[in-house]
Amino acid sequence: MSVTKDPAAVAGTPTKTLTGSLGVTAIVFMVVAAAAPLTVVGGAAPLGILLGNGVGFPSMYVVSAVILLLFAVGLAAMTRHVPKPGAFFTFVGYGLGRPAGLATAFLALLTYTAIQVSVHGYIGYLLSVTVSGLGGPTIPWYLYSLAGIAIVGFLGYRHIDLSSKVLGVLLVAEVGIVLLLVAAVAIRGGASGLSAAPFEPAHIFSGSPGIGLMFAIAAFIGFEATAIFRDEAQDPARTIPRATYIAVIGIGVFYTLASWALVMAWGPDNVIKVAGDDPGAMILKTTLMYLGPVGEAIINVLLVTSMFACVLSFHNVITRYQHSMSNAGVLPSRLGGVHHKHLSPHTSSIVQSITAGVLVVIFAVLGLDPVLQVFTWFAGVATLAIAILMAVTSLAVIVYFARTKQDRRLWNTVVAPGLGLIGLVGAAIVIIVNFPMLVGDVNAKGAPVFGLVSAVLLALIVLFPLFGLVQAAVLKRTKPAAYLTIMDAISD
């Protein structure tokens, strides 16, 4: 890797091309870290068991993995034939046209910003209660969140290799402790013996499998971002597809195994009650029972580092989305700059840090609860938005290859993306129907109703892509030459 790759850099002018030598492992670490494995096992899985289909919840990870693996087939094919970064933005633009591409770009920014700021809120809460619980000073959650944003911003400003190394260490630690817990449960035979009860039809379709599927799909957010690192990858035509497949399969297997162990740890007859008593503490109770006080202390610390890894990974994704959009002429040109030493989209990183900081301050001023409101509301927005983004991208893949005939492999360009599209549209419908429950809009009987909070949050998912469509129309009318070069402006 060398800064002399870009002639502009040699001439002393700012370069807009990202370069790097990330391998499959480094990219997998970054996108899997975004999926926050320990956070999912400790937070989402207990809620999926409690509110979803109970004992059968682990099966929802299998269903989600199959749907997303089908989506990944089309994504990988598109990566080979559209050799540009930008991921959703680029692929939808090439498949469905520039207006759709811009709409997708702004929806993607909303998605990743929402999930990032939601986790920043949760980190602030965890650190606040942990420090005060250990006898330290009581500091408001938002100050911890702002400190976390500053650290993430520092790492995001520097070379991507530094972030990948930090994420690699944190990811190995959190995956390791969960696998150790799984092994302990298996060796001791769980609470009432090991079984395949979570995968039996009677349990799969019990309770509310739709809500279970919603929690399961949310757990995969981040794996699809492999394509955004194209310019910084070694041999991107091979590295990106391999990283995508490894990420989705690895996440699916890990979550299925971990949630199965969680059910076995308490037994199929007792696990729902345990989850209902305190879903947030379920992973800590389980670890205490099977790995003792030391294991509990370790996993408590790793819950925080897991969330930190998550926000760092999403910070890197967002900054690269902004970088690609800048080079396409739809965001200010300065966001497309690359640091002469760190070879990072440093200006974009600074802007993203400021954005996250401002949002946290706004939430603090409004008095929002960092978990029940900041985390839950905006995680819900991201979950629905990502399902829509993937569905639109699947459609774009089918249309692009039908029009260009560049790849005639039926499975890769029609069948797999088509099946993925059907699954993702179904998932989006399920999420919309159950969205009020995610944000607490329910009636006296606990049934979901579309109240003010639901309406406002769902409106964001409509307004952001609408802004992209309006921008495309304005550019087409006022700057037709710039409009025609939107997609081509993204660096190869």
HUCORKA-V919331 format. One record per helix or strand. SS is the DSSP state (hx for helix, st for strand). FROM is the first residue (numbers start at 1). TO is the last residue. If there is no record, write none. Layout:
ss = <SS:SS>
from = <FROM:FROM>
to = <TO:TO>
This chain:
ss = <hx:hx:st:st:hx:hx:hx:hx:hx:hx:hx:hx:hx:hx:hx:st:hx:hx:hx:hx:st:hx:hx:hx:st:st:hx:hx>
from = <3:7:15:22:24:37:54:88:98:141:160:197:201:209:223:233:236:271:279:333:338:346:370:410:442:448:452:480>
to = <5:10:15:22:34:51:81:96:133:157:188:199:204:218:232:233:266:277:327:336:338:366:404:439:442:448:478:484>
